[in-house]
Amino acid sequence: SVPPGVLKTNSRGAPWVEQRARPRRNRKSETMRRMVRENQLSPADFIYPLFIHEDNSNVLIASMPGCERHSLASMVAEAKDAWQYGVRSFVVFPKVDDALKSNRGEEAYNPSGIVPRAVAMLKDALPDSIVCTDVALDPYSSKGHDGIVENGKILNDATIEQLCKQSVMQAKAGSDIVAPSDMMDGRVGAIRDALDSEGFTEVSILAYTAKYASAYYGPFRDALDSHPGFGDKKTYQQDPANGREALLEARLDELEGADMLMVKPGLPYLDVILRLRQESSLPIAAYHVSGEYSMLKAAAERGWLDERKVALETLTCFKRAGADVILTYYAKQASKWLVEDGMLG
Ligand code: PBG
């Protein structure tokens, strides 16, 4: 039975716990919950990754249900479709023909390569969009790495020379944001100087600041056929066991002129997002990566999870952890759900 004194009786004779503060009052209706909500998802926060290739037809990606590798025409159609639900930003990832790959990845800065053409087409179709481009050698590398390989090692500074050429070429093509995902030391500063000296002071850098050597990238590598040619990426991507190291990367990227800092993957690294949020005044981006997307899709296909609810919850959690920007394969779908739910405006 209830110990004496805990449960009282109010003046109407009903049970009464003498509790003044009752947080449930702020949750009593949907209208009240919306009034006091701390974080709100918006399609304007999303960057929508799009896989592209030279073929005229699309290819489904088996490990990423609902995602396709697009022809350039289909990429534009997909971006326009996402635009009507409020998505304003896109990042393109190319699958490159093996014949165009080399150790030094020269195709990465070919001005008539697939990426500059894709950028021009997107900016032409949606002039007010924000188009981001990935800076790294892996789609162009015959060795399947983000940098030049010599004697089994990834060369840092020689790779940066290529990344600078790649960034300047992308800026010339009309890219609004270049996003170095390679994790070479010093590349943000070098890219900033290269862009500035060519007159591209307005092109932004979204640095993959804390990019971990993660097994969650598997489906992305399936999509682009970009699995490492040998070994792994642990000599340049961060050790998943390390949190403090992300703060060092953040300080360096900030000093080198990054405009936004990214944490990748997202959900298993929410603590890192929070730590960067507390350390830096720059906008923080979270990459909800391919494996995170695929896990959710797989569970949803089996009927084990409610996809719509779990996806929106997950994306909201990025905001709660401190992310301003979210790269997600759910960008279009989540925006559509938000519109349907009347969650905007
Ligand atoms: C390559 C790159 C990768 C991703 C984005 N850019 C893969 C990798 O580093 O091997 C992964 C994105 C995802 O898994 O969704 N520089």
Boltz pocket constraint, residues with backbone or C-beta under 6 A from the ligand:
constraints:
  - pocket:
      binder: B
      contacts: [[A, 134], [A, 135], [A, 136], [A, 138], [A, 146], [A, 181], [A, 182], [A, 216], [A, 217], [A, 218], [A, 219], [A, 220], [A, 221], [A, 226], [A, 288], [A, 289], [A, 290], [A, 291]]
      max_distance: 6.0
